């Protein structure tokens, strides 16, 4: 059985290898410029970075040849119809549920593809093995190299290593890779300051993330959500969407909801997503006596259901201190749902409290106090939500135009 599975995998890879060479010939001769994107993770794994990479690649493929270079997942290359994907040999990291290529330069097949491919721009989305490989490739070919600063890497390293020394060492290596490129992109002024604080010296340009989602006009979908979760207009509905992992500060949110329950503030909170904290968050909610007020939906597969949850919610909760640009925040804004964020975060840095969103301090008491304050004036909440929709609805096609202008300018140089 194992032999037949392996044999089938080899056949599929051989067939796809032939398709790659054919596509490379097409790209080299069709007169279009070619962009090569690199990342250290890819589908079927899922996170914000992968989503951003995919959406940018899709938009760019409308006017450029696009190649995405990523690790294979359990030995297989994840194929996308919108652009060419080239997979490198990888290790499967079971705890993270991702494929990771520690030495892509040692994969002869992977490097042979790239040797045949004419590349005009390189852009990487993670400053690890693939990012380092991409930066060196760009330097050797004397072509422009860009990178996107997506994450607060210092927080990641501290959480994983529990060591200040190792964190400093890993951060120095990441910064070294970023400083090999021509320019770095990040989303907001606040995240730019974080990058500069780390020691990134190259030019840093601000380009926000976007969404493909549009305002939901399907009222029946919203009514269906109301029936499914027994929602009442008189009861405030709170929503949170994202991975249920430690860096998202979700324990604080559950504690705040517990305080609301203690103060007899009636509400329903719907938490969308899955992750390593799901079980412990449910247990915490039950312990605090707020389990009946919280619905954990898990992963929501139907787009209309997710849009309906955003649209039906009165307030979007984002307790995370981590994101440089939350995609779910943009999705909520498009549906006209205002955001509550924590002070001194990237998300809060673009908010004017009480005008286009709401801000509280990084403790459960302040989070709960703010929610009560927000719902004490429904008319104000409506105005804030409308302004958030107007100011924070950003779409990928508009973002792509900005990237395109940077790419073309540097190709000329």
C-alpha positions in Angstrom: 0.0 0.0 0.0 2.8 2.4 1.0 4.7 1.6 -2.2 1.7 2.3 -4.4 1.1 5.6 -2.7 4.7 6.6 -3.2 4.7 5.4 -6.8 1.6 7.5 -7.5 3.2 10.6 -5.9 6.3 10.2 -8.1 4.1 9.9 -11.2 2.2 13.1 -10.3 5.4 15.0 -9.6 7.0 13.8 -12.9 3.9 15.0 -14.8 3.9 18.3 -13.0 7.6 18.7 -13.7 6.9 18.5 -17.4 4.3 21.1 -17.0 6.7 23.4 -15.2 9.3 23.3 -17.9 6.6 24.0 -20.5 5.3 26.9 -18.5 8.9 28.3 -18.1 9.4 28.2 -21.9 6.1 30.1 -22.3 7.1 32.7 -19.7 10.5 33.2 -21.2 9.0 33.9 -24.7 5.7 35.7 -24.2 7.1 39.2 -23.8 5.7 39.7 -20.3 7.9 40.5 -17.3 8.2 37.7 -14.7 7.8 38.1 -10.9 9.0 35.3 -8.6 7.5 35.2 -5.1 9.1 33.2 -2.3 7.6 32.1 1.0 8.5 29.5 3.7 4.9 28.1 3.9 2.0 27.6 1.6 -1.3 25.8 1.1 -2.8 23.5 2.3 -1.4 25.3 5.5 -3.3 28.5 6.1 -2.4 31.8 7.7 -2.5 35.5 7.0 0.9 35.5 5.2 -0.2 32.7 2.8 -3.5 34.5 2.1 -1.7 37.8 1.3 0.8 36.0 -0.9 -2.0 34.2 -2.8 -4.1 37.4 -3.3 -1.1 39.5 -4.5 0.0 36.7 -6.9 -3.5 36.4 -8.3 -3.7 40.1 -9.0 -0.2 40.3 -10.5 -0.9 37.4 -12.8 -3.3 39.6 -14.7 -0.4 41.6 -16.2 2.8 39.6 -15.3 4.1 36.1 -15.5 3.9 35.0 -11.8 5.9 32.1 -10.2 5.4 31.2 -6.5 8.3 29.3 -5.0 7.4 27.5 -1.7 8.1 24.3 0.2 6.3 21.1 -0.8 3.7 19.8 1.6 4.3 16.2 2.6 6.2 15.7 -0.7 3.7 17.3 -3.0 3.6 20.7 -4.7 0.3 22.5 -4.1 -0.9 23.5 -7.6 -2.8 26.8 -8.3 -4.5 27.6 -11.5 -3.9 31.4 -11.3 -0.1 31.2 -11.3 2.8 28.7 -11.5 3.9 27.1 -8.3 7.4 25.5 -7.9 7.9 23.4 -4.9 11.1 22.7 -3.1 11.9 19.6 -1.1 10.8 20.0 2.5 10.4 18.6 6.0 7.0 18.2 7.4 6.8 20.0 10.8 3.9 18.2 12.4 3.5 20.7 15.4 3.1 23.6 13.0 1.4 21.5 10.3 3.5 23.1 7.5 6.2 22.0 5.0 9.5 23.7 5.5 12.5 23.8 3.2 15.6 24.5 5.3 18.0 24.3 2.3 16.2 25.1 -0.9 19.5 25.6 -2.7 20.3 21.9 -2.2 17.2 20.8 -4.2 18.7 20.3 -7.6 15.3 20.0 -9.4 14.0 23.2 -7.7 17.2 25.2 -8.6 17.2 23.8 -12.2 13.7 25.2 -12.8 14.9 28.7 -11.6 18.1 28.5 -13.7 15.9 28.2 -16.8 13.5 30.9 -15.8 14.1 34.6 -16.7 13.1 36.7 -13.6 12.6 40.4 -13.5 11.5 41.0 -9.9 11.9 38.9 -6.8 9.6 39.4 -3.8 9.7 37.2 -0.6 7.2 37.1 2.2 9.2 35.4 4.9 12.7 36.1 6.0 13.8 32.5 6.7 15.3 29.9 4.4 13.3 30.8 1.3 13.8 34.5 1.9 17.5 34.1 2.3 17.6 32.0 -0.9 15.5 34.6 -2.8 17.7 37.5 -1.6 20.9 35.7 -2.7 19.3 34.8 -6.1 18.4 38.4 -6.7 21.9 39.6 -5.9 23.5 37.0 -8.2 21.2 38.0 -11.1 21.4 41.7 -10.3 17.6 42.1 -10.3 15.4 44.0 -7.8 14.5 42.2 -4.6 11.6 43.2 -2.3 10.4 41.7 1.0 7.3 42.1 3.0 7.5 42.6 6.8 4.4 40.7 8.0 5.0 39.7 11.6 6.4 40.8 14.9 9.2 38.3 14.8 10.5 39.1 18.3 7.2 38.0 19.8 7.3 34.8 17.8 10.8 34.0 18.8 10.3 34.7 22.5 7.2 32.5 22.6 8.9 29.6 20.9 12.4 29.7 22.5 11.5 31.2 26.0 15.0 32.6 25.8 16.1 36.2 25.4 19.5 35.2 24.1 18.1 32.9 21.3 15.5 35.5 20.5 18.2 38.1 20.0 20.2 35.7 17.8 17.2 34.8 15.6 16.1 38.4 15.3 19.6 39.4 14.1 19.5 36.8 11.4 16.0 37.9 10.2 17.1 41.5 10.1 20.3 40.5 8.2 18.1 38.9 5.5 15.8 41.9 5.3 18.8 44.2 4.9 19.9 42.3 1.8 16.9 43.6 -0.3 16.3 46.8 -2.2 13.2 47.8 -0.2 10.7 46.4 2.3 7.0 46.7 2.3 4.8 46.8 5.4 1.3 47.9 6.1 1.2 50.9 8.5 3.5 53.5 10.1 3.3 51.6 13.4 4.7 48.4 11.8 7.3 50.4 10.0 8.6 51.7 13.4 8.8 48.1 14.6 10.8 47.1 11.6 13.1 50.1 12.1 13.5 49.3 15.8 14.6 45.8 14.9 17.4 47.3 12.8 16.0 47.2 9.2 18.0 49.9 7.3 16.7 49.6 3.7 13.8 51.9 2.5 10.4 50.8 3.9 7.2 51.5 2.0 3.7 51.4 3.3 1.1 49.3 1.4 -1.9 48.0 3.3 -3.4 44.5 2.9 -6.8 44.2 1.2 -9.7 41.8 0.7 -11.7 40.4 -2.1 -14.9 40.4 -0.1 -17.7 42.8 -0.9 -20.6 44.2 1.1 -23.1 41.4 1.6 -26.5 42.2 0.0 -28.0 38.8 0.7 -30.4 39.5 3.6 -31.6 36.0 3.6 -28.1 34.8 4.5 -28.1 37.2 7.5 -31.6 35.9 8.6 -30.3 32.4 8.3 -27.4 33.2 10.7 -29.9 34.8 13.1 -32.0 31.6 13.0 -29.0 29.3 13.3 -27.6 31.0 16.4 -30.9 32.3 17.8 -29.8 35.9 17.6 -32.0 38.7 18.8 -31.8 42.3 17.7 -32.0 43.6 21.3 -29.0 41.5 22.4 -25.5 42.9 21.4 -23.7 40.5 19.1 -19.9 40.4 19.3 -17.7 38.5 16.8 -14.1 37.5 16.7 -12.5 35.8 13.6 -9.0 34.2 13.3 -6.7 31.5 14.4 -7.1 30.4 18.1 -3.5 30.6 19.1 -1.5 32.0 22.0 -0.3 35.2 20.3 -3.8 36.4 19.7 -4.4 37.4 23.3 -7.7 35.5 23.3 -7.6 34.6 27.0 -7.9 38.3 27.8 -11.1 38.5 25.6 -12.7 35.5 27.4 -11.9 37.1 30.8 -13.5 40.3 29.6 -16.6 38.4 28.5 -16.7 36.8 31.9 -16.7 40.3 33.5 -19.6 41.3 31.3 -21.5 38.3 32.6 -20.8 39.2 36.2 -22.1 42.7 35.5 -25.4 41.3 34.0 -24.6 42.7 30.6 -26.5 40.5 28.2 -24.7 39.6 24.9 -23.8 36.8 22.5 -20.2 36.4 21.3 -19.4 34.3 18.3 -15.8 33.1 17.9 -14.9 31.9 14.5 -11.8 29.8 13.9 -9.8 26.9 15.1 -6.4 26.3 16.6 -4.4 24.9 19.5 -6.3 27.1 22.1 -9.8 26.0 21.2 -10.2 23.5 24.0 -8.7 25.6 26.7 -10.7 28.7 25.7 -13.9 26.7 25.9 -12.9 25.4 29.3 -12.0 29.0 30.5 -15.4 30.2 29.3 -17.2 27.5 31.3 -15.1 28.1 34.4 -16.0 31.8 34.2 -19.7 31.0 33.8 -20.0 32.6 30.4 -20.1 29.4 28.3 -23.8 29.9 27.4 -23.0 33.4 25.9 -20.2 32.2 23.7 -20.5 30.2 20.5 -17.3 28.6 19.1 -18.1 27.9 15.4 -14.8 26.3 14.4 -13.8 26.9 10.7 -16.6 28.5 8.6 -16.3 27.0 5.1 -19.1 28.9 3.4 -18.1 32.4 2.4 -21.7 33.8 2.7 -21.9 32.4 6.2 -18.8 34.2 7.2 -19.9 37.5 5.5 -23.2 37.2 7.3 -21.5 36.8 10.7 -19.5 39.9 10.0 -22.5 41.8 8.7 -24.8 40.8 11.6 -22.3 41.6 14.3 -22.6 44.8 16.2 -18.9 44.9 17.2 -15.7 43.1 16.0 -13.3 42.2 18.8 -9.6 42.1 18.1 -7.6 41.6 21.4 -4.4 40.6 19.5 -1.2 42.5 20.2 0.5 40.7 17.3 -0.8 41.5 13.8 0.8 44.0 11.6 -2.4 44.1 9.5 -5.3 41.9 10.5 -7.2 40.7 7.4 -10.3 39.9 9.4 -10.4 43.5 10.6 -10.6 44.6 6.9 -13.3 42.0 6.2 -15.3 43.3 9.2 -14.9 46.9 8.0 -16.3 46.1 4.5 -19.4 44.7 6.2 -19.8 47.9 8.2 -18.8 46.5 11.6 -16.6 48.6 13.9 -13.5 47.3 15.6 -12.4 47.2 19.3 -8.6 47.0 19.5 -6.0 47.1 22.2 -4.0 50.3 22.7 -0.4 50.4 21.4 -1.0 47.9 18.7 -0.7 48.2 14.9 -4.5 47.8 14.6 -5.2 50.6 17.1 -2.6 52.9 15.5 -5.0 53.7 12.6 -8.0 54.2 14.9 -9.4 57.4 16.3 -11.2 56.2 19.4 -14.9 56.9 19.1 -14.7 58.1 15.5 -13.7 55.2 13.3 -13.3 52.5 15.9 -12.7 51.9 19.5 -9.6 51.4 21.7 -9.1 50.0 25.2 -6.1 49.0 27.4 -4.5 45.6 27.5 -6.5 44.2 30.4 -9.8 42.4 30.8 -11.4 45.1 33.0 -10.7 47.8 30.4 -11.9 45.6 27.5 -15.2 44.9 29.3 -15.7 48.6 30.4 -15.2 49.7 26.8 -17.8 47.2 25.5 -20.4 48.5 28.0 -19.5 52.1 27.1 -19.9 51.3 23.3 -23.4 49.8 23.7 -24.6 52.6 25.9 -24.9 54.7 22.8 -26.2 52.7 19.8 -26.5 55.8 17.6 -22.8 56.6 18.1 -21.9 53.0 17.4 -23.8 53.1 14.1 -21.9 56.3 13.0 -18.5 54.8 14.0 -19.3 51.7 12.0 -20.2 53.7 8.9 -17.0 55.7 9.1 -14.9 52.5 9.6 -16.5 51.0 6.5 -15.7 54.1 4.5 -12.1 54.5 5.7 -10.9 50.8 6.1 -12.5 49.0 3.2 -9.4 48.2 1.1 -9.6 45.9 -1.9 -6.8 43.7 -3.4 -7.2 45.2 -7.0 -6.3 48.7 -5.6 -3.4 47.3 -3.5 -2.1 45.6 -6.6 -1.9 48.9 -8.5 0.5 50.2 -5.9 2.7 47.1 -6.0 2.7 47.3 -9.8 4.0 50.9 -9.8 6.9 49.9 -7.5 7.7 46.9 -9.6 7.7 48.8 -12.9 9.7 51.6 -11.5 12.5 49.3 -10.3 12.5 47.2 -13.5 13.3 50.5 -15.4 16.2 51.2 -13.0 
